[in-house]
Amino acid sequence: MRLQVPENKRRESTLKGIVMARRNAGINTTFRLSRLVAGVGVESVFPLYSPNIKEIKVLDRKKVRRAKLYYLRDRMNALKK
């Protein structure tokens, strides 16, 4: 995901992680991205239709049986790809 930093409009940051949850509410849809920063798991919530999000690219897609993947918080090996 490429995200434009609100403090500095010219800088873009690239984030790579696992989407753990998605909350549907029309234009207010948000998703929770879990990633590793310096070996520590960090979760961030982003609005899906934000003008600051420049690109979202799906790198891998898996079949899951539940909508919220909060059980991956304990399994940090899944994030170390």
CYANA upper distance limits for C-alpha pairs under 8 A (distance plus 0.5 A):
  1 MET  CA     14 THR  CA      6.19
  1 MET  CA     15 LEU  CA      5.73
  1 MET  CA     16 LYS  CA      6.85
  1 MET  CA     53 ILE  CA      7.99
  1 MET  CA     54 LYS  CA      8.13
  1 MET  CA     55 GLU  CA      6.03
  1 MET  CA     56 ILE  CA      4.93
  1 MET  CA     57 LYS  CA      6.50
  2 ARG  CA     12 GLU  CA      7.01
  2 ARG  CA     13 SER  CA      6.33
  2 ARG  CA     14 THR  CA      5.11
  2 ARG  CA     15 LEU  CA      6.94
  2 ARG  CA     53 ILE  CA      6.66
  2 ARG  CA     54 LYS  CA      5.96
  2 ARG  CA     55 GLU  CA      5.60
  2 ARG  CA     56 ILE  CA      7.08
  3 LEU  CA     12 GLU  CA      5.99
  3 LEU  CA     13 SER  CA      5.81
  3 LEU  CA     14 THR  CA      6.76
  3 LEU  CA     15 LEU  CA      8.07
  3 LEU  CA     52 ASN  CA      6.29
  3 LEU  CA     53 ILE  CA      5.07
  3 LEU  CA     54 LYS  CA      6.21
  3 LEU  CA     55 GLU  CA      7.78
  4 GLN  CA      8 ASN  CA      8.44
  4 GLN  CA      9 LYS  CA      6.97
  4 GLN  CA     10 ARG  CA      7.97
  4 GLN  CA     11 ARG  CA      6.66
  4 GLN  CA     12 GLU  CA      4.87
  4 GLN  CA     13 SER  CA      6.83
  4 GLN  CA     52 ASN  CA      5.44
  4 GLN  CA     53 ILE  CA      6.68
  4 GLN  CA     54 LYS  CA      7.28
  5 VAL  CA      9 LYS  CA      6.54
  5 VAL  CA     10 ARG  CA      8.25
  5 VAL  CA     11 ARG  CA      6.41
  5 VAL  CA     12 GLU  CA      6.26
  5 VAL  CA     13 SER  CA      7.35
  5 VAL  CA     52 ASN  CA      7.65
  6 PRO  CA     52 ASN  CA      7.71
 15 LEU  CA     35 ARG  CA      8.45
 16 LYS  CA     35 ARG  CA      7.07
 17 GLY  CA     33 LEU  CA      6.54
 17 GLY  CA     34 SER  CA      5.88
 17 GLY  CA     35 ARG  CA      4.95
 17 GLY  CA     36 LEU  CA      8.01
 17 GLY  CA     79 LEU  CA      7.37
 18 ILE  CA     33 LEU  CA      6.11
 18 ILE  CA     34 SER  CA      5.73
 18 ILE  CA     35 ARG  CA      7.03
 18 ILE  CA     79 LEU  CA      7.65
 19 VAL  CA     31 PHE  CA      7.29
 19 VAL  CA     32 ARG  CA      6.20
 19 VAL  CA     33 LEU  CA      5.09
 19 VAL  CA     34 SER  CA      6.80
 20 MET  CA     31 PHE  CA      8.03
 20 MET  CA     32 ARG  CA      6.05
 20 MET  CA     33 LEU  CA      6.53
 20 MET  CA     34 SER  CA      7.05
 20 MET  CA     68 LYS  CA      6.43
 20 MET  CA     69 LEU  CA      5.32
 20 MET  CA     70 TYR  CA      6.84
 20 MET  CA     72 LEU  CA      8.39
 21 ALA  CA     31 PHE  CA      6.13
 21 ALA  CA     32 ARG  CA      5.72
 21 ALA  CA     33 LEU  CA      8.19
 21 ALA  CA     67 ALA  CA      7.19
 21 ALA  CA     68 LYS  CA      5.33
 21 ALA  CA     69 LEU  CA      6.85
 21 ALA  CA     70 TYR  CA      8.28
 22 ARG  CA     29 THR  CA      7.80
 22 ARG  CA     30 THR  CA      6.34
 22 ARG  CA     31 PHE  CA      4.77
 22 ARG  CA     32 ARG  CA      6.90
 22 ARG  CA     67 ALA  CA      8.32
 22 ARG  CA     68 LYS  CA      8.01
 23 ARG  CA     29 THR  CA      6.05
 23 ARG  CA     30 THR  CA      5.84
 23 ARG  CA     31 PHE  CA      6.73
 24 ASN  CA     28 ASN  CA      7.71
 24 ASN  CA     29 THR  CA      5.19
 24 ASN  CA     30 THR  CA      7.41
 25 ALA  CA     29 THR  CA      5.46
 27 ILE  CA     49 TYR  CA      7.19
 28 ASN  CA     47 PRO  CA      7.17
 28 ASN  CA     48 LEU  CA      8.11
 28 ASN  CA     49 TYR  CA      8.10
 29 THR  CA     47 PRO  CA      6.42
 29 THR  CA     48 LEU  CA      6.14
 29 THR  CA     49 TYR  CA      7.77
 30 THR  CA     45 VAL  CA      7.07
 30 THR  CA     46 PHE  CA      5.97
 30 THR  CA     47 PRO  CA      4.72
 30 THR  CA     48 LEU  CA      5.71
 31 PHE  CA     45 VAL  CA      6.18
 31 PHE  CA     46 PHE  CA      6.08
 31 PHE  CA     47 PRO  CA      6.99
 31 PHE  CA     48 LEU  CA      7.06
 32 ARG  CA     43 GLU  CA      7.06
 32 ARG  CA     44 SER  CA      6.09
 32 ARG  CA     45 VAL  CA      4.92
 32 ARG  CA     46 PHE  CA      6.96
 33 LEU  CA     43 GLU  CA      6.06
 33 LEU  CA     44 SER  CA      5.78
 33 LEU  CA     45 VAL  CA      6.80
 33 LEU  CA     46 PHE  CA      8.13
 34 SER  CA     41 GLY  CA      7.35
 34 SER  CA     42 VAL  CA      6.21
 34 SER  CA     43 GLU  CA      4.84
 34 SER  CA     44 SER  CA      7.00
 35 ARG  CA     41 GLY  CA      6.20
 35 ARG  CA     42 VAL  CA      5.94
 35 ARG  CA     43 GLU  CA      6.94
 35 ARG  CA     79 LEU  CA      7.00
 36 LEU  CA     40 VAL  CA      5.89
 36 LEU  CA     41 GLY  CA      5.10
 36 LEU  CA     42 VAL  CA      6.47
 36 LEU  CA     79 LEU  CA      7.27
 36 LEU  CA     80 LYS  CA      8.01
 37 VAL  CA     41 GLY  CA      6.83
 37 VAL  CA     42 VAL  CA      7.07
 41 GLY  CA     73 ARG  CA      8.29
 41 GLY  CA     76 MET  CA      7.84
 46 PHE  CA     50 SER  CA      8.30
 48 LEU  CA     53 ILE  CA      8.37
 49 TYR  CA     53 ILE  CA      8.14
 71 TYR  CA     75 ARG  CA      7.86
 72 LEU  CA     76 MET  CA      7.42
 72 LEU  CA     78 ALA  CA      7.85
 75 ARG  CA     79 LEU  CA      8.43
 76 MET  CA     80 LYS  CA      7.35
 77 ASN  CA     81 LYS  CA      8.40
